[in-house]
Every structure is written in structure tokens, then in C-alpha cells.
Amino acid sequence: MTKIALITGANKGIGFETARQLAQSGGVHVLLASRDRAKGVDAALKLQGEGLDVEALTLDVTDASSISDAAKEVGRKFGHLDILINNAGVAIQDGSKTVSEQP
Ligand SMILES: NC(=O)c1ccc[n+]([C@@H]2O[C@H](COP(=O)([O-])OP(=O)(O)OC[C@H]3O[C@@H](n4cnc5c(N)ncnc54)[C@H](OP(=O)(O)O)[C@@H]3O)[C@@H](O)[C@H]2O)c1
């Protein structure tokens, strides 16, 4: 049975490549989530062009209503989620501190 996977921040970078490789593994329908709908659609179209089972989903991880809307959409379309990859984020470093001292 096809598993349903959701990857946040997947329109570029590590999230995008994770979406590609997860879809390539087979048996997984990948929800490529992005905060910017247009960027997500572009990224999903690119992977669909490679023959992969990927669709765009809008989700801003800092916006509670966006998270709620995305969850409702997943529930309505699929009824469940098998895999969640919480990738979206930023790395904020203080250049004056060592790695172990970073807040
Ligand atoms: N690259 C590294 O060496 C490295 C090392 C350690 C950890 N990480 C972590 O791995 C993750 C991905 O890194 P990356 O290098 O692939 O970063 P990236 O290329 O900057 O991509 C970050 C992704 O997260 C999205 N994003 C940012 N804020 C968001 C929000 N509020 N809601 C939804 N999506 C949001 C971005 O969307 P937009 O395009 O709209 O900005 C983008 O799609 C991050 O959590 C990062 O901290 C990366």
C-alpha cells in the first residue's frame, strides 16, 4: 500500500532532495510542502517531470492556521499520514561562539 509522506520546507535544499529520493524509493506519495504556494508547485512539477509521485502542499510551519489547514487537507484527501519529515528551518549561528556554545 502506498505510504503518505509530508516534508516541510521541501521546495529547495535538503527538503527538495529528500522529496526526490523518497519518491524514487517507490511506494511513497510525497507531499512537498512549502510556505510559498508558487514555489511548491514549481518544485513539485519538476519532480513530476522526473516521473515521481509528488504533489505540492502549502504549509508555513510558523503559522498555526496554515498548519491546521494543511492537516485538514491531508485528512480529507488521505485520512492519515505515514511519514513526517520536519525539515523546514534555519540555522542561526553566533560567529563569536564555538559550536558547543551556540544558543
Ligand atoms: N545545509 C546544511 O548544511 C544543514 C546543516 C544542519 C542542519 N540543516 C537544517 O536542515 C534544514 C534544511 O536546510 P537547507 O540547507 O536545505 O535549507 P534551505 O536550502 O535554506 O531550505 C530551507 C527550506 O525551508 C523553508 N522554510 C523556511 N522557513 C519556513 C517556514 N516558516 N515554513 C515552511 N517552510 C519554511 C524554505 O522555504 P523558502 O524557499 O520559502 O524560504 C526552504 O524551502 C534546516 O532545518 C536546516 O537548519 C542544514
The ligand as a MOL file (V3000), in Angstrom:
LIG
                    3D

  0  0  0     0  0            999 V3000
M  V30 BEGIN CTAB
M  V30 COUNTS 48 52 0 0 0
M  V30 BEGIN ATOM
M  V30 1 N 22.5310 22.6900 4.8610 0
M  V30 2 C 23.1740 22.2830 5.9410 0
M  V30 3 O 24.4090 22.0920 5.9570 0
M  V30 4 C 22.4160 21.9840 7.2220 0
M  V30 5 C 23.1080 21.5380 8.3360 0
M  V30 6 C 22.4220 21.2480 9.5080 0
M  V30 7 C 21.0370 21.4060 9.5640 0
M  V30 8 N 20.3830 21.8660 8.4610 0 CHG=1
M  V30 9 C 18.9350 22.0240 8.5690 0
M  V30 10 O 18.2930 21.3030 7.5070 0
M  V30 11 C 17.1200 22.0060 7.1220 0
M  V30 12 C 17.1510 22.3310 5.6320 0
M  V30 13 O 18.3450 23.0390 5.3510 0
M  V30 14 P 18.6820 23.5290 3.8910 0
M  V30 15 O 20.1530 23.7380 3.8350 0
M  V30 16 O 18.0480 22.6310 2.9010 0 CHG=-1
M  V30 17 O 17.9900 24.9680 3.9100 0
M  V30 18 P 17.4330 25.8660 2.6980 0
M  V30 19 O 18.0360 25.4730 1.3880 0
M  V30 20 O 17.5490 27.2810 3.1730 0
M  V30 21 O 15.8850 25.4610 2.6470 0
M  V30 22 C 15.0730 25.7470 3.7480 0
M  V30 23 C 13.6660 25.4140 3.3500 0
M  V30 24 O 12.8270 25.6700 4.4940 0
M  V30 25 C 11.7790 26.5150 4.0570 0
M  V30 26 N 11.2530 27.3070 5.1600 0
M  V30 27 C 11.8580 28.2810 5.8810 0
M  V30 28 N 11.0240 28.7830 6.7800 0
M  V30 29 C 9.8360 28.1260 6.6180 0
M  V30 30 C 8.5670 28.2110 7.2320 0
M  V30 31 N 8.3210 29.0990 8.2130 0
M  V30 32 N 7.5900 27.3590 6.8390 0
M  V30 33 C 7.8130 26.4640 5.8570 0
M  V30 34 N 8.9860 26.3590 5.2010 0
M  V30 35 C 9.9840 27.1850 5.5800 0
M  V30 36 C 12.3660 27.3730 2.9480 0
M  V30 37 O 11.3330 27.9630 2.1770 0
M  V30 38 P 11.5720 29.3130 1.3140 0
M  V30 39 O 12.1850 28.9020 -0.0030 0
M  V30 40 O 10.1910 29.8810 1.1850 0
M  V30 41 O 12.4960 30.2080 2.0960 0
M  V30 42 C 13.1400 26.2890 2.2080 0
M  V30 43 O 12.2810 25.5180 1.4070 0
M  V30 44 C 17.0370 23.2540 8.0100 0
M  V30 45 O 16.2310 22.9470 9.1190 0
M  V30 46 C 18.4850 23.4610 8.4330 0
M  V30 47 O 18.5570 24.1630 9.6600 0
M  V30 48 C 21.0230 22.1520 7.2960 0
M  V30 END ATOM
M  V30 BEGIN BOND
M  V30 1 1 1 2
M  V30 2 2 2 3
M  V30 3 1 2 4
M  V30 4 1 4 5
M  V30 5 2 4 48
M  V30 6 2 5 6
M  V30 7 1 6 7
M  V30 8 2 7 8
M  V30 9 1 8 9
M  V30 10 1 8 48
M  V30 11 1 9 10
M  V30 12 1 9 46
M  V30 13 1 10 11
M  V30 14 1 11 12
M  V30 15 1 11 44
M  V30 16 1 12 13
M  V30 17 1 13 14
M  V30 18 2 14 15
M  V30 19 1 14 16
M  V30 20 1 14 17
M  V30 21 1 17 18
M  V30 22 2 18 19
M  V30 23 1 18 20
M  V30 24 1 18 21
M  V30 25 1 21 22
M  V30 26 1 22 23
M  V30 27 1 23 24
M  V30 28 1 23 42
M  V30 29 1 24 25
M  V30 30 1 25 26
M  V30 31 1 25 36
M  V30 32 1 26 27
M  V30 33 1 26 35
M  V30 34 2 27 28
M  V30 35 1 28 29
M  V30 36 1 29 30
M  V30 37 2 29 35
M  V30 38 1 30 31
M  V30 39 2 30 32
M  V30 40 1 32 33
M  V30 41 2 33 34
M  V30 42 1 34 35
M  V30 43 1 36 37
M  V30 44 1 36 42
M  V30 45 1 37 38
M  V30 46 2 38 39
M  V30 47 1 38 40
M  V30 48 1 38 41
M  V30 49 1 42 43
M  V30 50 1 44 45
M  V30 51 1 44 46
M  V30 52 1 46 47
M  V30 END BOND
M  V30 END CTAB
M  END
